[in-house]
């Protein structure tokens, strides 16, 4: 790993068919390891949204979302909605889960963004219609961020107010053509630090200084706001920043043959 600062990486590898299970916290400076075992909870594909003691998981077919609290040995099913596990985020207050669902109608793909309120009987409601070229980016400062065509849109969770191309939002994301985009001060900047296209799992660090991304067939990286590579993390799936930016959460799957 090449980096000018200490980066802590939290690798959560979950049993999946013939894949090996290994759950580690790795400190890149002194190589300390901590094992977290949730193998009895079932078979899962991916995870997202570590907020203190709260982890949101999805099944191997991305159907439905589940809640896991480390140390409790309990898995709670939140919903059983198709595609809910394709893109999902937990807001800073741990009150809302935001997720995107996709459907096909007359050979065209339509997407919708829905919210589940964890503190109000797990109620679920949509915040968009089913439309084309819609993509959920994440949750930023109490607002859901998504793209509608080339527009960046913010939806305030508390008020329900929607703003197009907000000037106060800073976010990095992969657009519909899988390019790496940095949006800041109302302007959209194309970066693509490892060449054109195939960027997934893109996110801006909590301090707004670094961008985490995965380049298909190449690996997972952290770059600066001008696209300069800061760290090479290897092949980590579903990478995500922790709240304080000191950890990166992701899955590492190994095939035992």
C-alpha positions, 0 to 999 in steps of 0.5 A, a space after each residue: 500500500 502506497 500512502 502518505 498517511 496511515 490508512 486503516 482498512 476494515 475488510 469484512 469477508 463473508 461466507 458465500 458459496 465456495 468463498 472463504 470467510 475472513 473478517 479482519 481489521 487491518 492497521 497498515 502501520 503495525 499490522 494488527 488484526 482483529 477477528 469479527 465472526 458472524 458466520 452463524 448469521 447466514 450467507 451474505 454477499 455484501 455490506 454497507 453503512 457502518 455507523 457506530 454499532 450498526 451494520 446493514 447487509 443484503 442477501 446474495 441475490 441483493 433482495 431485501 436488507 438486514 440489520 446486524 449489531 455486532 456483539 448481539 448475534 442477532 440479524 433483523 430483516 428490515 425488508 424483502 424488496 427486490 433489488 433493495 441491496 443493489 444500492 443502499 445507504 444509512 444516514 448520519 442519524 441512523 434513522 433512515 435507510 435509503 435504497 434504489 430499486 430497479 425494474 424492467 418495463 417494455 425492455 427499458 430499465 426504470 429506477 426508484 429511490 425509497 426510504 425506510 424509517 428505522 425509528 418509525 416502525 420501519 415504514 417505507 416510502 418512495 421519494 421519486 417516481 419510477 424513471 429512467 437514468 436515475 442513480 442514487 449517489 448517497 446521503 450527505 448532510 441529511 440529504 439524499 443525493 441522486 442524479 436524474 439524467 445529468 442533473 444532480 438532485 438533493 432531497 432533504 430527509 426532514 423537510 422533503 424539499 428537493 433542490 436541483 444542482 445545489 451549490 453547497 453539496 460536494 460529492 464524487 460518483 460514477 455517472 451512467 457511463 461509469 465515469 468518475 465525476 466530482 461535483 462541487 460548488 455547483 460544477 461537474 468535473 470529469 476525473 477518470 484517474 485510471 483511464 476512461 469508464 468502468 468506475 464503480 463504488 465511488 465516494 468522497 471522504 468525510 473531510 472532502 479531500 480524497 476520493 475512494 473508487 474501484 476500477 473494474 479489472 484494475 483494483 481499488 484506489 484513493 485519489 485526490 481531488 485532481 485525480 492523483 492516486 494516493 493509495 492502491 488498496 488491491 481488489 476490495 469490493 463494495 469499499 466505503 469510508 467510515 464516518 471519521 474517514 480513518 477506515 475503509 469498509 469492504 469485502 474481500 472474497 477468495 475462491 477456494 476452488 
